Amino acid sequence: MPPTLKRSSSIGERMAGRHMVLLDDPVNRRKCSPDDVKFWREQEIFYFVPCVIEEGPIAVMALGRKGSGEPLSSEDMALLTTVAGQVATALENGRLYKQLQEKAGELDRMHQFNENIIESLSDGLVVFDLNDSVVRWNPGLERLYGVSREQAVGCSFSFTFRRGVR
């Protein structure tokens, strides 16, 4: 199981503050607790780059050294910073898309619930728009007026009732 970066750790706090952590840099390393530095170096993780959205960090890229064992260069870090921004955007877009899907599902369930109520009413229910056209005609009105939904929807409200009165 991979190690977990705790938000309460010195490195986690630096990430929450939107700061990169470079354990190969002595100045940067001094801003972290010796225990955290030791732990992550033993894991061969030397670089932490926050993936930041407007509200704060959404993820952290934790990286080791190059395959050759060399530390990452300033150019590498600049590239990683750019990639971290793109990762943050992709993750946030995914989160927002999932949230939108959940809301759409919730609206669909509410719509279906309301439809079931309207369809099960024994009383008649009609809905018409501002142009006096029937947009909704439930089974209760079909029974009361002898006019089917297919015949009523789209017709003017007054015409439909005149036609259906027995």
C-alpha angles and dihedrals in degrees: 000000000000118000118262125231106224117214089222093058120097090252091046090053090051089051091050087053089054093246127139117233119214111184090189090063111081094206092049092043092058089065090066131068114265090235092055092047092049093047096050095042088054087054087051091241111136105158132054119186118183118224100217133196126179093277093049140273115350096178143355128229108216113194141180129214125286118288089260090057092249119137118254115267127234087256090054090050092049090052091047090051089055092046090048089058091052092046090051091051092048093048093047091048090051091049092049092047091052090048090051091050090051091051091047090051091049091050090048091052091048091048091050091048091052091046090053091051093049093046093049096051112116088202120078119259127188129178122194133181131235090274091062092252121141111243099167131033118170129208090257090065091045088059095042098046104022091234117126122227090246091056095045104043111091095017122109115271096238094045092051093052093046090050094047102045111112 
